[in-house]
Amino acid sequence: MTRRLLLSIFQTLLDHYGPQHWWPADSAFEVMIGAVLTQNTAWLNVERALTRLRERAVLEPSVLAALPLDILAEAIRPTGYFNVKARRLQALSQWVCAQGGMAALKDWQTADLRHGLLGVHGVGPETADDIVLYAFGRPVFVIDAYTRRLFGRLGLSVDGEPYETLRARYEQALPRDACLYNEYHALIVVHAKTTCRTKPACTCCILRKQCPAAVTTEGMED
């Protein structure tokens, strides 16, 4: 039932919103940088910071790894927490260089790649999985606040479940398909931003018939 429900939700979202073409970037390394920058900020701010980094011609692992922190921090100022993120970006860039660069990392097994990323300063499970999925095209299911909100309301998770528990559940239920996971995560984000918000717009939700929370809300409204 979980597999059928998850695939049904995906198809409903895809039919309504269409393909999202994630992750927008010029290179796999840029995806990695964006995954760090997007922590605790809106994507518009990330785009501004990436533009500033492109203008400075520093979106290469070796260049970013050697860039003075104050200059890097100023470049990514639009994303907020820029001093913290500058240190995280430099740690990530230095790690990439230490492993032999992006080309070498592409040959790593998915589990080893994820484990290595989790050892980098400032890279937690969500950021690591963003990178593994969107930069390297590996089938890992990203769990973020939007996923927890939507799937919680749909009865597919409960509050407080550990990240790894949820990730394993959805990966076991769904086909191991990076393209599917890529599109699914993007669709969850757009739906959570437009409809399944903190205060949900249940009356216009395309998933209303599948959502126990929407039925409850309807009953309360009555």
VENHU-V926788 format. One record per residue. BURIAL is # if it has 9 or more other C-alpha atoms within 8 Angstrom, else .. Layout:
BURIAL
BURIAL
This chain:
.
.
.
.
.
#
#
.
#
#
.
#
#
#
.
.
.
.
.
.
.
.
.
.
.
.
.
#
#
#
#
#
#
#
#
#
#
#
.
.
#
.
.
.
#
#
.
#
#
#
.
#
#
#
.
.
.
.
#
.
#
#
#
#
#
.
#
.
#
.
.
#
#
.
#
#
#
#
#
.
.
#
#
.
#
#
#
#
#
#
#
#
#
#
#
#
#
.
.
#
#
#
.
#
#
.
.
.
.
.
.
.
#
#
.
.
#
#
.
#
.
.
#
.
.
#
#
#
#
#
#
#
#
#
#
#
#
#
#
#
#
#
#
.
.
#
#
#
#
#
#
#
#
#
#
.
#
.
.
.
.
.
.
.
.
#
#
.
.
#
#
.
#
#
.
.
.
#
.
.
#
#
#
#
#
#
#
#
#
.
#
#
.
.
#
#
#
.
.
.
#
#
.
.
#
.
.
#
.
.
#
#
.
#
#
.
#
#
.
.
.
.
